[in-house]
Amino acid sequence: VMSVTIVALVASIAGFSRMYRGMHHLSDVVAGAILGLASVLVTRAILLRTAACRPEERELLEEGGEAPACS
């Protein structure tokens, strides 16, 4: 939780500083934040699906509910 907070804070400061210096507009920073969040969610979904297909990592998914089907 602490690392997520630090990363979010650094990203927010970087976005604000780029707007302050006139390098980007608010829409640029918001679009970047949305794309960054989307890439994190897609990567998380891929890693969870991969872990569900490996028997040795199945116990890590116990808390998250039902595992997706493997192809």
Chimera marker file (.cmm) of the C-alpha trace (Angstrom):
<marker_set name="trace">
<marker id="1" x="0.000" y="0.000" z="0.000" r="1" g="1" b="0" radius="0.5"/>
<marker id="2" x="2.852" y="2.377" z="0.833" r="1" g="1" b="0" radius="0.5"/>
<marker id="3" x="4.569" y="1.834" z="-2.523" r="1" g="1" b="0" radius="0.5"/>
<marker id="4" x="1.323" y="2.478" z="-4.430" r="1" g="1" b="0" radius="0.5"/>
<marker id="5" x="0.871" y="5.725" z="-2.505" r="1" g="1" b="0" radius="0.5"/>
<marker id="6" x="4.417" y="6.852" z="-3.247" r="1" g="1" b="0" radius="0.5"/>
<marker id="7" x="4.114" y="6.035" z="-6.957" r="1" g="1" b="0" radius="0.5"/>
<marker id="8" x="0.776" y="7.849" z="-7.199" r="1" g="1" b="0" radius="0.5"/>
<marker id="9" x="2.254" y="10.873" z="-5.431" r="1" g="1" b="0" radius="0.5"/>
<marker id="10" x="5.295" y="11.015" z="-7.727" r="1" g="1" b="0" radius="0.5"/>
<marker id="11" x="3.094" y="10.676" z="-10.829" r="1" g="1" b="0" radius="0.5"/>
<marker id="12" x="0.786" y="13.433" z="-9.569" r="1" g="1" b="0" radius="0.5"/>
<marker id="13" x="3.695" y="15.766" z="-8.855" r="1" g="1" b="0" radius="0.5"/>
<marker id="14" x="5.195" y="15.087" z="-12.293" r="1" g="1" b="0" radius="0.5"/>
<marker id="15" x="1.856" y="15.791" z="-13.998" r="1" g="1" b="0" radius="0.5"/>
<marker id="16" x="1.351" y="18.999" z="-12.025" r="1" g="1" b="0" radius="0.5"/>
<marker id="17" x="4.886" y="20.213" z="-12.726" r="1" g="1" b="0" radius="0.5"/>
<marker id="18" x="4.467" y="19.651" z="-16.465" r="1" g="1" b="0" radius="0.5"/>
<marker id="19" x="1.246" y="21.670" z="-16.449" r="1" g="1" b="0" radius="0.5"/>
<marker id="20" x="2.877" y="24.383" z="-14.323" r="1" g="1" b="0" radius="0.5"/>
<marker id="21" x="5.769" y="24.747" z="-16.764" r="1" g="1" b="0" radius="0.5"/>
<marker id="22" x="3.410" y="24.817" z="-19.741" r="1" g="1" b="0" radius="0.5"/>
<marker id="23" x="4.655" y="21.590" z="-21.284" r="1" g="1" b="0" radius="0.5"/>
<marker id="24" x="1.231" y="19.887" z="-21.144" r="1" g="1" b="0" radius="0.5"/>
<marker id="25" x="-2.428" y="20.726" z="-20.715" r="1" g="1" b="0" radius="0.5"/>
<marker id="26" x="-4.747" y="19.181" z="-18.131" r="1" g="1" b="0" radius="0.5"/>
<marker id="27" x="-6.246" y="16.903" z="-20.788" r="1" g="1" b="0" radius="0.5"/>
<marker id="28" x="-2.770" y="15.505" z="-21.572" r="1" g="1" b="0" radius="0.5"/>
<marker id="29" x="-2.121" y="14.689" z="-17.926" r="1" g="1" b="0" radius="0.5"/>
<marker id="30" x="-5.558" y="13.126" z="-17.408" r="1" g="1" b="0" radius="0.5"/>
<marker id="31" x="-5.215" y="11.035" z="-20.574" r="1" g="1" b="0" radius="0.5"/>
<marker id="32" x="-1.776" y="9.862" z="-19.427" r="1" g="1" b="0" radius="0.5"/>
<marker id="33" x="-3.170" y="8.887" z="-16.038" r="1" g="1" b="0" radius="0.5"/>
<marker id="34" x="-6.015" y="6.942" z="-17.657" r="1" g="1" b="0" radius="0.5"/>
<marker id="35" x="-3.637" y="5.136" z="-20.024" r="1" g="1" b="0" radius="0.5"/>
<marker id="36" x="-1.285" y="4.325" z="-17.142" r="1" g="1" b="0" radius="0.5"/>
<marker id="37" x="-4.117" y="2.926" z="-15.041" r="1" g="1" b="0" radius="0.5"/>
<marker id="38" x="-5.432" y="0.901" z="-17.983" r="1" g="1" b="0" radius="0.5"/>
<marker id="39" x="-1.991" y="-0.614" z="-18.590" r="1" g="1" b="0" radius="0.5"/>
<marker id="40" x="-1.685" y="-1.576" z="-14.908" r="1" g="1" b="0" radius="0.5"/>
<marker id="41" x="-5.115" y="-3.233" z="-14.947" r="1" g="1" b="0" radius="0.5"/>
<marker id="42" x="-4.395" y="-5.163" z="-18.173" r="1" g="1" b="0" radius="0.5"/>
<marker id="43" x="-1.026" y="-6.328" z="-16.836" r="1" g="1" b="0" radius="0.5"/>
<marker id="44" x="-2.633" y="-7.412" z="-13.552" r="1" g="1" b="0" radius="0.5"/>
<marker id="45" x="-5.305" y="-9.386" z="-15.422" r="1" g="1" b="0" radius="0.5"/>
<marker id="46" x="-2.676" y="-11.123" z="-17.556" r="1" g="1" b="0" radius="0.5"/>
<marker id="47" x="-0.539" y="-12.009" z="-14.540" r="1" g="1" b="0" radius="0.5"/>
<marker id="48" x="-3.529" y="-13.342" z="-12.578" r="1" g="1" b="0" radius="0.5"/>
<marker id="49" x="-4.615" y="-15.479" z="-15.525" r="1" g="1" b="0" radius="0.5"/>
<marker id="50" x="-1.083" y="-16.832" z="-15.936" r="1" g="1" b="0" radius="0.5"/>
<marker id="51" x="-0.807" y="-17.581" z="-12.211" r="1" g="1" b="0" radius="0.5"/>
<marker id="52" x="-4.166" y="-19.382" z="-12.262" r="1" g="1" b="0" radius="0.5"/>
<marker id="53" x="-2.860" y="-21.738" z="-14.938" r="1" g="1" b="0" radius="0.5"/>
<marker id="54" x="0.154" y="-22.740" z="-12.854" r="1" g="1" b="0" radius="0.5"/>
<marker id="55" x="-0.583" y="-25.262" z="-10.101" r="1" g="1" b="0" radius="0.5"/>
<marker id="56" x="2.275" y="-24.035" z="-7.887" r="1" g="1" b="0" radius="0.5"/>
<marker id="57" x="0.823" y="-20.496" z="-7.850" r="1" g="1" b="0" radius="0.5"/>
<marker id="58" x="-2.826" y="-21.428" z="-7.359" r="1" g="1" b="0" radius="0.5"/>
<marker id="59" x="-2.683" y="-20.888" z="-3.588" r="1" g="1" b="0" radius="0.5"/>
<marker id="60" x="-1.780" y="-17.237" z="-4.158" r="1" g="1" b="0" radius="0.5"/>
<marker id="61" x="-5.169" y="-16.735" z="-5.816" r="1" g="1" b="0" radius="0.5"/>
<marker id="62" x="-7.224" y="-18.325" z="-3.039" r="1" g="1" b="0" radius="0.5"/>
<marker id="63" x="-8.198" y="-14.959" z="-1.576" r="1" g="1" b="0" radius="0.5"/>
<marker id="64" x="-9.308" y="-13.524" z="-4.932" r="1" g="1" b="0" radius="0.5"/>
<marker id="65" x="-12.119" y="-15.976" z="-5.611" r="1" g="1" b="0" radius="0.5"/>
<marker id="66" x="-12.601" y="-18.151" z="-8.653" r="1" g="1" b="0" radius="0.5"/>
<marker id="67" x="-9.681" y="-18.473" z="-11.042" r="1" g="1" b="0" radius="0.5"/>
<marker id="68" x="-10.191" y="-17.904" z="-14.783" r="1" g="1" b="0" radius="0.5"/>
<marker id="69" x="-10.186" y="-20.872" z="-17.165" r="1" g="1" b="0" radius="0.5"/>
<marker id="70" x="-6.860" y="-21.762" z="-18.768" r="1" g="1" b="0" radius="0.5"/>
<marker id="71" x="-6.597" y="-22.082" z="-22.517" r="1" g="1" b="0" radius="0.5"/>
<link id1="1" id2="2" r="1" g="1" b="0" radius="0.2"/>
<link id1="2" id2="3" r="1" g="1" b="0" radius="0.2"/>
<link id1="3" id2="4" r="1" g="1" b="0" radius="0.2"/>
<link id1="4" id2="5" r="1" g="1" b="0" radius="0.2"/>
<link id1="5" id2="6" r="1" g="1" b="0" radius="0.2"/>
<link id1="6" id2="7" r="1" g="1" b="0" radius="0.2"/>
<link id1="7" id2="8" r="1" g="1" b="0" radius="0.2"/>
<link id1="8" id2="9" r="1" g="1" b="0" radius="0.2"/>
<link id1="9" id2="10" r="1" g="1" b="0" radius="0.2"/>
<link id1="10" id2="11" r="1" g="1" b="0" radius="0.2"/>
<link id1="11" id2="12" r="1" g="1" b="0" radius="0.2"/>
<link id1="12" id2="13" r="1" g="1" b="0" radius="0.2"/>
<link id1="13" id2="14" r="1" g="1" b="0" radius="0.2"/>
<link id1="14" id2="15" r="1" g="1" b="0" radius="0.2"/>
<link id1="15" id2="16" r="1" g="1" b="0" radius="0.2"/>
<link id1="16" id2="17" r="1" g="1" b="0" radius="0.2"/>
<link id1="17" id2="18" r="1" g="1" b="0" radius="0.2"/>
<link id1="18" id2="19" r="1" g="1" b="0" radius="0.2"/>
<link id1="19" id2="20" r="1" g="1" b="0" radius="0.2"/>
<link id1="20" id2="21" r="1" g="1" b="0" radius="0.2"/>
<link id1="21" id2="22" r="1" g="1" b="0" radius="0.2"/>
<link id1="22" id2="23" r="1" g="1" b="0" radius="0.2"/>
<link id1="23" id2="24" r="1" g="1" b="0" radius="0.2"/>
<link id1="24" id2="25" r="1" g="1" b="0" radius="0.2"/>
<link id1="25" id2="26" r="1" g="1" b="0" radius="0.2"/>
<link id1="26" id2="27" r="1" g="1" b="0" radius="0.2"/>
<link id1="27" id2="28" r="1" g="1" b="0" radius="0.2"/>
<link id1="28" id2="29" r="1" g="1" b="0" radius="0.2"/>
<link id1="29" id2="30" r="1" g="1" b="0" radius="0.2"/>
<link id1="30" id2="31" r="1" g="1" b="0" radius="0.2"/>
<link id1="31" id2="32" r="1" g="1" b="0" radius="0.2"/>
<link id1="32" id2="33" r="1" g="1" b="0" radius="0.2"/>
<link id1="33" id2="34" r="1" g="1" b="0" radius="0.2"/>
<link id1="34" id2="35" r="1" g="1" b="0" radius="0.2"/>
<link id1="35" id2="36" r="1" g="1" b="0" radius="0.2"/>
<link id1="36" id2="37" r="1" g="1" b="0" radius="0.2"/>
<link id1="37" id2="38" r="1" g="1" b="0" radius="0.2"/>
<link id1="38" id2="39" r="1" g="1" b="0" radius="0.2"/>
<link id1="39" id2="40" r="1" g="1" b="0" radius="0.2"/>
<link id1="40" id2="41" r="1" g="1" b="0" radius="0.2"/>
<link id1="41" id2="42" r="1" g="1" b="0" radius="0.2"/>
<link id1="42" id2="43" r="1" g="1" b="0" radius="0.2"/>
<link id1="43" id2="44" r="1" g="1" b="0" radius="0.2"/>
<link id1="44" id2="45" r="1" g="1" b="0" radius="0.2"/>
<link id1="45" id2="46" r="1" g="1" b="0" radius="0.2"/>
<link id1="46" id2="47" r="1" g="1" b="0" radius="0.2"/>
<link id1="47" id2="48" r="1" g="1" b="0" radius="0.2"/>
<link id1="48" id2="49" r="1" g="1" b="0" radius="0.2"/>
<link id1="49" id2="50" r="1" g="1" b="0" radius="0.2"/>
<link id1="50" id2="51" r="1" g="1" b="0" radius="0.2"/>
<link id1="51" id2="52" r="1" g="1" b="0" radius="0.2"/>
<link id1="52" id2="53" r="1" g="1" b="0" radius="0.2"/>
<link id1="53" id2="54" r="1" g="1" b="0" radius="0.2"/>
<link id1="54" id2="55" r="1" g="1" b="0" radius="0.2"/>
<link id1="55" id2="56" r="1" g="1" b="0" radius="0.2"/>
<link id1="56" id2="57" r="1" g="1" b="0" radius="0.2"/>
<link id1="57" id2="58" r="1" g="1" b="0" radius="0.2"/>
<link id1="58" id2="59" r="1" g="1" b="0" radius="0.2"/>
<link id1="59" id2="60" r="1" g="1" b="0" radius="0.2"/>
<link id1="60" id2="61" r="1" g="1" b="0" radius="0.2"/>
<link id1="61" id2="62" r="1" g="1" b="0" radius="0.2"/>
<link id1="62" id2="63" r="1" g="1" b="0" radius="0.2"/>
<link id1="63" id2="64" r="1" g="1" b="0" radius="0.2"/>
<link id1="64" id2="65" r="1" g="1" b="0" radius="0.2"/>
<link id1="65" id2="66" r="1" g="1" b="0" radius="0.2"/>
<link id1="66" id2="67" r="1" g="1" b="0" radius="0.2"/>
<link id1="67" id2="68" r="1" g="1" b="0" radius="0.2"/>
<link id1="68" id2="69" r="1" g="1" b="0" radius="0.2"/>
<link id1="69" id2="70" r="1" g="1" b="0" radius="0.2"/>
<link id1="70" id2="71" r="1" g="1" b="0" radius="0.2"/>
</marker_set>
